[in-house]
């Protein structure tokens, strides 16, 4: 199966998975900011 066929077949699941990961990371960052949890705020992702 080619990559383009794979992406066309599973496009909805891939988009949903990326959205879910984004929401989890966003929520993690919000919790870190609200409660001032330093080990969360020290992640390289939140230092950009």
mmCIF file of the N, C-alpha and C atoms, coordinates in Angstrom:
data_MODEL
# 
_entry.id   MODEL 
# 
loop_
_atom_site.group_PDB 
_atom_site.id 
_atom_site.type_symbol 
_atom_site.label_atom_id 
_atom_site.label_alt_id 
_atom_site.label_comp_id 
_atom_site.label_asym_id 
_atom_site.label_entity_id 
_atom_site.label_seq_id 
_atom_site.pdbx_PDB_ins_code 
_atom_site.Cartn_x 
_atom_site.Cartn_y 
_atom_site.Cartn_z 
_atom_site.occupancy 
_atom_site.B_iso_or_equiv 
_atom_site.pdbx_formal_charge 
_atom_site.auth_seq_id 
_atom_site.auth_comp_id 
_atom_site.auth_asym_id 
_atom_site.auth_atom_id 
_atom_site.pdbx_PDB_model_num 
ATOM 1   N N  . UNK A 1 1  ? 0.853   -1.179 0.000  1.00 0.00 ? 1  UNK A N  1 
ATOM 2   C CA . UNK A 1 1  ? 0.000   0.000  0.000  1.00 0.00 ? 1  UNK A CA 1 
ATOM 3   C C  . UNK A 1 1  ? 0.900   1.245  0.000  1.00 0.00 ? 1  UNK A C  1 
ATOM 4   N N  . UNK A 1 2  ? 0.624   2.149  -0.905 1.00 0.00 ? 2  UNK A N  1 
ATOM 5   C CA . UNK A 1 2  ? 1.412   3.371  -0.983 1.00 0.00 ? 2  UNK A CA 1 
ATOM 6   C C  . UNK A 1 2  ? 1.020   4.330  0.126  1.00 0.00 ? 2  UNK A C  1 
ATOM 7   N N  . UNK A 1 3  ? 1.900   5.272  0.378  1.00 0.00 ? 3  UNK A N  1 
ATOM 8   C CA . UNK A 1 3  ? 1.682   6.234  1.455  1.00 0.00 ? 3  UNK A CA 1 
ATOM 9   C C  . UNK A 1 3  ? 0.452   7.090  1.183  1.00 0.00 ? 3  UNK A C  1 
ATOM 10  N N  . UNK A 1 4  ? 0.268   7.528  -0.048 1.00 0.00 ? 4  UNK A N  1 
ATOM 11  C CA . UNK A 1 4  ? -0.886  8.387  -0.355 1.00 0.00 ? 4  UNK A CA 1 
ATOM 12  C C  . UNK A 1 4  ? -2.197  7.624  -0.191 1.00 0.00 ? 4  UNK A C  1 
ATOM 13  N N  . UNK A 1 5  ? -2.201  6.356  -0.558 1.00 0.00 ? 5  UNK A N  1 
ATOM 14  C CA . UNK A 1 5  ? -3.405  5.544  -0.368 1.00 0.00 ? 5  UNK A CA 1 
ATOM 15  C C  . UNK A 1 5  ? -3.700  5.368  1.115  1.00 0.00 ? 5  UNK A C  1 
ATOM 16  N N  . UNK A 1 6  ? -2.646  5.166  1.889  1.00 0.00 ? 6  UNK A N  1 
ATOM 17  C CA . UNK A 1 6  ? -2.791  5.007  3.340  1.00 0.00 ? 6  UNK A CA 1 
ATOM 18  C C  . UNK A 1 6  ? -3.361  6.282  3.947  1.00 0.00 ? 6  UNK A C  1 
ATOM 19  N N  . UNK A 1 7  ? -2.825  7.440  3.532  1.00 0.00 ? 7  UNK A N  1 
ATOM 20  C CA . UNK A 1 7  ? -3.305  8.713  4.074  1.00 0.00 ? 7  UNK A CA 1 
ATOM 21  C C  . UNK A 1 7  ? -4.748  8.979  3.678  1.00 0.00 ? 7  UNK A C  1 
ATOM 22  N N  . UNK A 1 8  ? -5.115  8.632  2.461  1.00 0.00 ? 8  UNK A N  1 
ATOM 23  C CA . UNK A 1 8  ? -6.505  8.832  2.031  1.00 0.00 ? 8  UNK A CA 1 
ATOM 24  C C  . UNK A 1 8  ? -7.456  7.918  2.803  1.00 0.00 ? 8  UNK A C  1 
ATOM 25  N N  . UNK A 1 9  ? -7.023  6.691  3.052  1.00 0.00 ? 9  UNK A N  1 
ATOM 26  C CA . UNK A 1 9  ? -7.887  5.727  3.720  1.00 0.00 ? 9  UNK A CA 1 
ATOM 27  C C  . UNK A 1 9  ? -8.093  6.079  5.196  1.00 0.00 ? 9  UNK A C  1 
ATOM 28  N N  . UNK A 1 10 ? -7.025  6.525  5.864  1.00 0.00 ? 10 UNK A N  1 
ATOM 29  C CA . UNK A 1 10 ? -7.089  6.776  7.306  1.00 0.00 ? 10 UNK A CA 1 
ATOM 30  C C  . UNK A 1 10 ? -7.023  8.261  7.663  1.00 0.00 ? 10 UNK A C  1 
ATOM 31  N N  . UNK A 1 11 ? -7.412  9.128  6.733  1.00 0.00 ? 11 UNK A N  1 
ATOM 32  C CA . UNK A 1 11 ? -7.306  10.568 6.952  1.00 0.00 ? 11 UNK A CA 1 
ATOM 33  C C  . UNK A 1 11 ? -8.090  11.019 8.176  1.00 0.00 ? 11 UNK A C  1 
ATOM 34  N N  . UNK A 1 12 ? -9.298  10.552 8.336  1.00 0.00 ? 12 UNK A N  1 
ATOM 35  C CA . UNK A 1 12 ? -10.130 10.962 9.472  1.00 0.00 ? 12 UNK A CA 1 
ATOM 36  C C  . UNK A 1 12 ? -9.518  10.545 10.808 1.00 0.00 ? 12 UNK A C  1 
ATOM 37  N N  . UNK A 1 13 ? -9.013  9.322  10.876 1.00 0.00 ? 13 UNK A N  1 
ATOM 38  C CA . UNK A 1 13 ? -8.412  8.848  12.114 1.00 0.00 ? 13 UNK A CA 1 
ATOM 39  C C  . UNK A 1 13 ? -7.123  9.605  12.434 1.00 0.00 ? 13 UNK A C  1 
ATOM 40  N N  . UNK A 1 14 ? -6.338  9.944  11.417 1.00 0.00 ? 14 UNK A N  1 
ATOM 41  C CA . UNK A 1 14 ? -5.095  10.677 11.632 1.00 0.00 ? 14 UNK A CA 1 
ATOM 42  C C  . UNK A 1 14 ? -5.393  12.082 12.141 1.00 0.00 ? 14 UNK A C  1 
ATOM 43  N N  . UNK A 1 15 ? -6.350  12.753 11.528 1.00 0.00 ? 15 UNK A N  1 
ATOM 44  C CA . UNK A 1 15 ? -6.721  14.097 11.958 1.00 0.00 ? 15 UNK A CA 1 
ATOM 45  C C  . UNK A 1 15 ? -7.271  14.072 13.377 1.00 0.00 ? 15 UNK A C  1 
ATOM 46  N N  . UNK A 1 16 ? -8.121  13.116 13.678 1.00 0.00 ? 16 UNK A N  1 
ATOM 47  C CA . UNK A 1 16 ? -8.679  12.999 15.026 1.00 0.00 ? 16 UNK A CA 1 
ATOM 48  C C  . UNK A 1 16 ? -7.581  12.736 16.053 1.00 0.00 ? 16 UNK A C  1 
ATOM 49  N N  . UNK A 1 17 ? -6.626  11.888 15.720 1.00 0.00 ? 17 UNK A N  1 
ATOM 50  C CA . UNK A 1 17 ? -5.521  11.587 16.641 1.00 0.00 ? 17 UNK A CA 1 
ATOM 51  C C  . UNK A 1 17 ? -4.661  12.820 16.896 1.00 0.00 ? 17 UNK A C  1 
ATOM 52  N N  . UNK A 1 18 ? -4.352  13.572 15.849 1.00 0.00 ? 18 UNK A N  1 
ATOM 53  C CA . UNK A 1 18 ? -3.560  14.792 16.021 1.00 0.00 ? 18 UNK A CA 1 
ATOM 54  C C  . UNK A 1 18 ? -4.305  15.825 16.855 1.00 0.00 ? 18 UNK A C  1 
ATOM 55  N N  . UNK A 1 19 ? -5.600  15.952 16.646 1.00 0.00 ? 19 UNK A N  1 
ATOM 56  C CA . UNK A 1 19 ? -6.404  16.873 17.427 1.00 0.00 ? 19 UNK A CA 1 
ATOM 57  C C  . UNK A 1 19 ? -6.438  16.456 18.894 1.00 0.00 ? 19 UNK A C  1 
ATOM 58  N N  . UNK A 1 20 ? -6.566  15.184 19.148 1.00 0.00 ? 20 UNK A N  1 
ATOM 59  C CA . UNK A 1 20 ? -6.583  14.677 20.512 1.00 0.00 ? 20 UNK A CA 1 
ATOM 60  C C  . UNK A 1 20 ? -5.240  14.918 21.211 1.00 0.00 ? 20 UNK A C  1 
ATOM 61  N N  . UNK A 1 21 ? -4.145  14.672 20.517 1.00 0.00 ? 21 UNK A N  1 
ATOM 62  C CA . UNK A 1 21 ? -2.816  14.934 21.082 1.00 0.00 ? 21 UNK A CA 1 
ATOM 63  C C  . UNK A 1 21 ? -2.650  16.415 21.373 1.00 0.00 ? 21 UNK A C  1 
ATOM 64  N N  . UNK A 1 22 ? -3.115  17.282 20.471 1.00 0.00 ? 22 UNK A N  1 
ATOM 65  C CA . UNK A 1 22 ? -3.026  18.729 20.673 1.00 0.00 ? 22 UNK A CA 1 
ATOM 66  C C  . UNK A 1 22 ? -3.806  19.158 21.920 1.00 0.00 ? 22 UNK A C  1 
ATOM 67  N N  . UNK A 1 23 ? -5.003  18.629 22.093 1.00 0.00 ? 23 UNK A N  1 
ATOM 68  C CA . UNK A 1 23 ? -5.835  18.992 23.241 1.00 0.00 ? 23 UNK A CA 1 
ATOM 69  C C  . UNK A 1 23 ? -5.193  18.520 24.547 1.00 0.00 ? 23 UNK A C  1 
ATOM 70  N N  . UNK A 1 24 ? -4.607  17.331 24.542 1.00 0.00 ? 24 UNK A N  1 
ATOM 71  C CA . UNK A 1 24 ? -3.949  16.808 25.746 1.00 0.00 ? 24 UNK A CA 1 
ATOM 72  C C  . UNK A 1 24 ? -2.742  17.669 26.109 1.00 0.00 ? 24 UNK A C  1 
ATOM 73  N N  . UNK A 1 25 ? -1.925  18.021 25.127 1.00 0.00 ? 25 UNK A N  1 
ATOM 74  C CA . UNK A 1 25 ? -0.746  18.850 25.391 1.00 0.00 ? 25 UNK A CA 1 
ATOM 75  C C  . UNK A 1 25 ? -1.167  20.239 25.857 1.00 0.00 ? 25 UNK A C  1 
ATOM 76  N N  . UNK A 1 26 ? -2.195  20.792 25.234 1.00 0.00 ? 26 UNK A N  1 
ATOM 77  C CA . UNK A 1 26 ? -2.696  22.098 25.637 1.00 0.00 ? 26 UNK A CA 1 
ATOM 78  C C  . UNK A 1 26 ? -3.216  22.064 27.070 1.00 0.00 ? 26 UNK A C  1 
ATOM 79  N N  . UNK A 1 27 ? -3.969  21.042 27.422 1.00 0.00 ? 27 UNK A N  1 
ATOM 80  C CA . UNK A 1 27 ? -4.478  20.901 28.779 1.00 0.00 ? 27 UNK A CA 1 
ATOM 81  C C  . UNK A 1 27 ? -3.362  20.721 29.789 1.00 0.00 ? 27 UNK A C  1 
ATOM 82  N N  . UNK A 1 28 ? -2.346  19.978 29.407 1.00 0.00 ? 28 UNK A N  1 
ATOM 83  C CA . UNK A 1 28 ? -1.186  19.773 30.272 1.00 0.00 ? 28 UNK A CA 1 
ATOM 84  C C  . UNK A 1 28 ? -0.495  21.104 30.554 1.00 0.00 ? 28 UNK A C  1 
ATOM 85  N N  . UNK A 1 29 ? -0.331  21.910 29.523 1.00 0.00 ? 29 UNK A N  1 
ATOM 86  C CA . UNK A 1 29 ? 0.289   23.220 29.689 1.00 0.00 ? 29 UNK A CA 1 
ATOM 87  C C  . UNK A 1 29 ? -0.551  24.162 30.527 1.00 0.00 ? 29 UNK A C  1 
ATOM 88  N N  . UNK A 1 30 ? -1.858  24.112 30.354 1.00 0.00 ? 30 UNK A N  1 
ATOM 89  C CA . UNK A 1 30 ? -2.748  24.969 31.142 1.00 0.00 ? 30 UNK A CA 1 
ATOM 90  C C  . UNK A 1 30 ? -2.685  24.583 32.620 1.00 0.00 ? 30 UNK A C  1 
ATOM 91  N N  . UNK A 1 31 ? -2.674  23.296 32.902 1.00 0.00 ? 31 UNK A N  1 
ATOM 92  C CA . UNK A 1 31 ? -2.566  22.839 34.292 1.00 0.00 ? 31 UNK A CA 1 
ATOM 93  C C  . UNK A 1 31 ? -1.234  23.291 34.887 1.00 0.00 ? 31 UNK A C  1 
ATOM 94  N N  . UNK A 1 32 ? -0.167  23.196 34.104 1.00 0.00 ? 32 UNK A N  1 
ATOM 95  C CA . UNK A 1 32 ? 1.135   23.646 34.575 1.00 0.00 ? 32 UNK A CA 1 
ATOM 96  C C  . UNK A 1 32 ? 1.153   25.131 34.880 1.00 0.00 ? 32 UNK A C  1 
ATOM 97  N N  . UNK A 1 33 ? 0.502   25.926 34.048 1.00 0.00 ? 33 UNK A N  1 
ATOM 98  C CA . UNK A 1 33 ? 0.459   27.376 34.270 1.00 0.00 ? 33 UNK A CA 1 
ATOM 99  C C  . UNK A 1 33 ? -0.436  27.739 35.453 1.00 0.00 ? 33 UNK A C  1 
ATOM 100 N N  . UNK A 1 34 ? -1.585  27.101 35.551 1.00 0.00 ? 34 UNK A N  1 
ATOM 101 C CA . UNK A 1 34 ? -2.528  27.447 36.620 1.00 0.00 ? 34 UNK A CA 1 
ATOM 102 C C  . UNK A 1 34 ? -1.983  27.132 38.003 1.00 0.00 ? 34 UNK A C  1 
ATOM 103 N N  . UNK A 1 35 ? -1.372  25.971 38.136 1.00 0.00 ? 35 UNK A N  1 
ATOM 104 C CA . UNK A 1 35 ? -0.890  25.540 39.438 1.00 0.00 ? 35 UNK A CA 1 
ATOM 105 C C  . UNK A 1 35 ? 0.607   25.751 39.610 1.00 0.00 ? 35 UNK A C  1 
ATOM 106 N N  . UNK A 1 36 ? 1.238   26.410 38.622 1.00 0.00 ? 36 UNK A N  1 
ATOM 107 C CA . UNK A 1 36 ? 2.651   26.744 38.667 1.00 0.00 ? 36 UNK A CA 1 
ATOM 108 C C  . UNK A 1 36 ? 3.515   25.514 38.959 1.00 0.00 ? 36 UNK A C  1 
ATOM 109 N N  . UNK A 1 37 ? 3.296   24.474 38.198 1.00 0.00 ? 37 UNK A N  1 
ATOM 110 C CA . UNK A 1 37 ? 4.050   23.228 38.333 1.00 0.00 ? 37 UNK A CA 1 
ATOM 111 C C  . UNK A 1 37 ? 5.292   23.338 37.455 1.00 0.00 ? 37 UNK A C  1 
ATOM 112 N N  . UNK A 1 38 ? 6.435   23.491 38.081 1.00 0.00 ? 38 UNK A N  1 
ATOM 113 C CA . UNK A 1 38 ? 7.668   23.792 37.365 1.00 0.00 ? 38 UNK A CA 1 
ATOM 114 C C  . UNK A 1 38 ? 8.136   22.667 36.451 1.00 0.00 ? 38 UNK A C  1 
ATOM 115 N N  . UNK A 1 39 ? 7.967   21.412 36.843 1.00 0.00 ? 39 UNK A N  1 
ATOM 116 C CA . UNK A 1 39 ? 8.465   20.333 36.007 1.00 0.00 ? 39 UNK A CA 1 
ATOM 117 C C  . UNK A 1 39 ? 7.681   20.227 34.712 1.00 0.00 ? 39 UNK A C  1 
ATOM 118 N N  . UNK A 1 40 ? 6.437   20.675 34.703 1.00 0.00 ? 40 UNK A N  1 
ATOM 119 C CA . UNK A 1 40 ? 5.685   20.723 33.450 1.00 0.00 ? 40 UNK A CA 1 
ATOM 120 C C  . UNK A 1 40 ? 6.165   21.899 32.608 1.00 0.00 ? 40 UNK A C  1 
ATOM 121 N N  . UNK A 1 41 ? 6.365   23.026 33.249 1.00 0.00 ? 41 UNK A N  1 
ATOM 122 C CA . UNK A 1 41 ? 6.779   24.224 32.527 1.00 0.00 ? 41 UNK A CA 1 
ATOM 123 C C  . UNK A 1 41 ? 8.208   24.125 32.009 1.00 0.00 ? 41 UNK A C  1 
ATOM 124 N N  . UNK A 1 42 ? 8.992   23.196 32.524 1.00 0.00 ? 42 UNK A N  1 
ATOM 125 C CA . UNK A 1 42 ? 10.373  23.020 32.065 1.00 0.00 ? 42 UNK A CA 1 
ATOM 126 C C  . UNK A 1 42 ? 10.491  22.136 30.830 1.00 0.00 ? 42 UNK A C  1 
ATOM 127 N N  . UNK A 1 43 ? 9.390   21.586 30.352 1.00 0.00 ? 43 UNK A N  1 
ATOM 128 C CA . UNK A 1 43 ? 9.439   20.807 29.114 1.00 0.00 ? 43 UNK A CA 1 
ATOM 129 C C  . UNK A 1 43 ? 9.872   21.698 27.959 1.00 0.00 ? 43 UNK A C  1 
ATOM 130 N N  . UNK A 1 44 ? 10.698  21.185 27.073 1.00 0.00 ? 44 UNK A N  1 
ATOM 131 C CA . UNK A 1 44 ? 11.162  21.998 25.934 1.00 0.00 ? 44 UNK A CA 1 
ATOM 132 C C  . UNK A 1 44 ? 10.006  22.520 25.075 1.00 0.00 ? 44 UNK A C  1 
ATOM 133 N N  . UNK A 1 45 ? 8.932   21.806 25.010 1.00 0.00 ? 45 UNK A N  1 
ATOM 134 C CA . UNK A 1 45 ? 7.790   22.217 24.204 1.00 0.00 ? 45 UNK A CA 1 
ATOM 135 C C  . UNK A 1 45 ? 7.198   23.527 24.714 1.00 0.00 ? 45 UNK A C  1 
ATOM 136 N N  . UNK A 1 46 ? 7.185   23.735 26.001 1.00 0.00 ? 46 UNK A N  1 
ATOM 137 C CA . UNK A 1 46 ? 6.589   24.927 26.568 1.00 0.00 ? 46 UNK A CA 1 
ATOM 138 C C  . UNK A 1 46 ? 7.574   26.082 26.687 1.00 0.00 ? 46 UNK A C  1 
ATOM 139 N N  . UNK A 1 47 ? 8.823   25.870 26.295 1.00 0.00 ? 47 UNK A N  1 
ATOM 140 C CA . UNK A 1 47 ? 9.820   26.934 26.354 1.00 0.00 ? 47 UNK A CA 1 
ATOM 141 C C  . UNK A 1 47 ? 10.014  27.598 24.998 1.00 0.00 ? 47 UNK A C  1 
ATOM 142 N N  . UNK A 1 48 ? 9.244   27.239 24.001 1.00 0.00 ? 48 UNK A N  1 
ATOM 143 C CA . UNK A 1 48 ? 9.400   27.822 22.660 1.00 0.00 ? 48 UNK A CA 1 
ATOM 144 C C  . UNK A 1 48 ? 9.000   29.259 22.630 1.00 0.00 ? 48 UNK A C  1 
# 
